[in-house]
Amino acid sequence: MYIEKIGGEWLVKHASETLEMDDILKATKLDDNLAEIAQILLTAMLLHPSSELETER
């Protein structure tokens, strides 16, 4: 399968669930809102690793 067919966001979500990133972020003692923002930023950086400007969009 190609990433374009299954969706990069889905792939990152699946990897995040497999690696139990929610538990890791909770262990950092972030509140739920900040943990969600961190997850969104991680997803954006994985999908657009070479462009901070693209990540901000």
N, CA, C and O of each residue as an XYZ file, in Angstrom:
228
protein
N       0.828     -1.189      0.000
C       0.000      0.000      0.000
C       0.865      1.242      0.000
O       1.955      1.267      0.571
N       0.364      2.253     -0.642
C       1.038      3.543     -0.650
C       0.413      4.430      0.414
O      -0.786      4.343      0.678
N       1.223      5.277      1.020
C       0.731      6.167      2.068
C      -0.408      7.034      1.554
O      -1.359      7.302      2.288
N      -0.325      7.476      0.302
C      -1.374      8.340     -0.249
C      -2.723      7.633     -0.275
O      -3.759      8.288     -0.164
N      -2.733      6.321     -0.417
C      -3.995      5.583     -0.486
C      -4.625      5.392      0.885
O      -5.850      5.420      1.007
N      -3.819      5.199      1.913
C      -4.395      4.957      3.230
C      -4.406      6.212      4.094
O      -5.096      6.248      5.113
N      -3.672      7.221      3.716
C      -3.666      8.485      4.431
C      -2.567      8.556      5.476
O      -2.456      7.701      6.354
N      -1.765      9.591      5.357
C      -0.670      9.779      6.294
C      -1.148      9.955      7.718
O      -0.533      9.444      8.654
N      -2.249     10.679      7.887
C      -2.773     10.918      9.231
C      -3.185      9.607      9.890
O      -2.917      9.381     11.070
N      -3.835      8.750      9.117
C      -4.261      7.458      9.658
C      -3.040      6.632     10.055
O      -3.028      5.986     11.103
N      -2.024      6.660      9.214
C      -0.812      5.895      9.486
C      -0.141      6.374     10.773
O       0.293      5.559     11.586
N      -0.054      7.691     10.959
C       0.531      8.242     12.179
C      -0.330      7.889     13.388
O       0.197      7.556     14.450
N      -1.658      7.959     13.232
C      -2.570      7.608     14.331
C      -2.379      6.151     14.738
O      -2.327      5.832     15.925
N      -2.278      5.284     13.761
C      -2.087      3.864     14.037
C      -0.748      3.626     14.752
O      -0.685      2.867     15.720
N       0.303      4.267     14.277
C       1.615      4.125     14.917
C       1.573      4.669     16.342
O       2.156      4.083     17.254
N       0.886      5.784     16.527
C       0.760      6.388     17.850
C       0.045      5.450     18.818
O       0.453      5.307     19.970
N      -1.013      4.819     18.347
C      -1.745      3.871     19.186
C      -0.886      2.644     19.492
O      -0.880      2.153     20.621
N      -0.164      2.153     18.491
C       0.692      0.984     18.668
C       1.805      1.265     19.685
O       2.144      0.410     20.503
N       2.361      2.471     19.618
C       3.444      2.855     20.529
C       2.931      3.402     21.860
O       3.716      3.762     22.736
N       1.603      3.459     22.001
C       0.955      3.968     23.217
C       1.450      5.366     23.581
O       1.821      5.634     24.723
N       1.446      6.250     22.583
C       1.897      7.624     22.797
C       1.039      8.368     23.811
O       1.551      9.239     24.515
N      -0.242      8.056     23.907
C      -1.097      8.711     24.899
C      -0.549      8.490     26.304
O      -0.494      9.420     27.109
N      -0.145      7.260     26.595
C       0.407      6.950     27.916
C       1.726      7.681     28.152
O       1.998      8.158     29.254
N       2.530      7.759     27.112
C       3.816      8.458     27.231
C       3.583      9.937     27.503
O       4.250     10.525     28.354
N       2.637     10.544     26.782
C       2.356     11.957     26.993
C       1.745     12.205     28.370
O       2.035     13.222     28.999
N       0.911     11.294     28.839
C       0.331     11.438     30.182
C       1.408     11.312     31.250
O       1.323     11.950     32.299
N       2.413     10.496     30.988
C       3.501     10.324     31.952
C       4.322     11.603     32.111
O       5.011     11.777     33.117
N       4.253     12.495     31.128
C       4.968     13.770     31.225
C       4.189     14.771     32.069
O       4.643     15.895     32.283
N       3.016     14.364     32.547
C       2.155     15.170     33.402
C       1.573     16.386     32.683
O       1.261     17.397     33.312
N       1.429     16.281     31.368
C       0.727     17.320     30.624
C      -0.764     17.172     30.879
O      -1.265     16.059     31.039
N      -1.471     18.292     30.916
C      -2.920     18.152     31.028
C      -3.459     17.650     29.685
O      -2.732     17.637     28.691
N      -4.710     17.243     29.653
C      -5.283     16.616     28.456
C      -5.190     17.515     27.232
O      -4.916     17.047     26.127
N      -5.423     18.825     27.436
C      -5.386     19.756     26.312
C      -3.981     19.838     25.708
O      -3.822     19.776     24.489
N      -2.968     19.976     26.560
C      -1.594     20.050     26.063
C      -1.138     18.732     25.451
O      -0.377     18.737     24.483
N      -1.582     17.614     25.990
C      -1.234     16.311     25.423
C      -1.822     16.173     24.023
O      -1.177     15.630     23.126
N      -3.045     16.664     23.837
C      -3.671     16.611     22.512
C      -2.934     17.515     21.525
O      -2.723     17.138     20.372
N      -2.548     18.696     21.974
C      -1.785     19.610     21.115
C      -0.445     18.984     20.746
O      -0.018     19.076     19.596
N       0.219     18.353     21.701
C       1.498     17.692     21.427
C       1.322     16.601     20.383
O       2.154     16.455     19.488
N       0.248     15.837     20.491
C      -0.021     14.772     19.521
C      -0.256     15.358     18.120
O       0.224     14.810     17.127
N      -0.981     16.450     18.047
C      -1.232     17.113     16.761
C       0.077     17.615     16.163
O       0.321     17.440     14.969
N       0.918     18.236     16.982
C       2.203     18.732     16.484
C       3.116     17.604     16.031
O       3.803     17.729     15.017
N       3.129     16.507     16.773
C       3.929     15.352     16.352
C       3.449     14.812     15.005
O       4.257     14.474     14.139
N       2.138     14.735     14.837
C       1.574     14.267     13.567
C       1.989     15.194     12.431
O       2.413     14.737     11.369
N       1.865     16.492     12.659
C       2.228     17.468     11.627
C       3.704     17.371     11.268
O       4.065     17.427     10.093
N       4.556     17.226     12.278
C       5.996     17.145     12.002
C       6.367     15.859     11.269
O       7.284     15.856     10.449
N       5.664     14.772     11.558
C       5.935     13.521     10.850
C       5.484     13.593      9.398
O       6.113     13.001      8.522
N       4.395     14.316      9.138
C       3.888     14.416      7.777
C       4.634     15.455      6.949
O       4.719     15.326      5.728
N       5.172     16.480      7.598
C       5.892     17.553      6.903
C       7.192     17.849      7.647
O       7.341     18.924      8.228
N       8.131     16.905      7.634
C       9.322     17.031      8.480
C      10.284     18.148      8.090
O      11.039     18.619      8.940
N      10.281     18.576      6.864
C      11.300     19.537      6.446
C      10.808     20.972      6.448
O      11.560     21.878      6.090
N       9.571     21.197      6.839
C       9.050     22.536      6.721
C       8.281     22.954      7.981
O       7.181     22.465      8.241
N       8.877     23.864      8.756
C       8.169     24.407      9.912
C       6.990     25.243      9.460
O       5.944     25.232     10.108
N       7.137     25.962      8.370
C       6.041     26.769      7.848
C       4.859     25.877      7.475
O       3.714     26.209      7.781
N       5.124     24.759      6.823
C       4.056     23.838      6.442
C       3.391     23.231      7.681
O       2.182     23.002      7.691
N       4.183     22.974      8.721
C       3.646     22.416      9.958
C       2.670     23.395     10.610
O       1.661     22.973     11.174
N       2.959     24.696     10.539
C       2.107     25.709     11.160
C       0.781     25.873     10.433
O      -0.176     26.373     11.023
N       0.698     25.476      9.198
C      -0.547     25.649      8.429
C      -1.529     24.673      8.880
O      -2.648     24.641      8.367
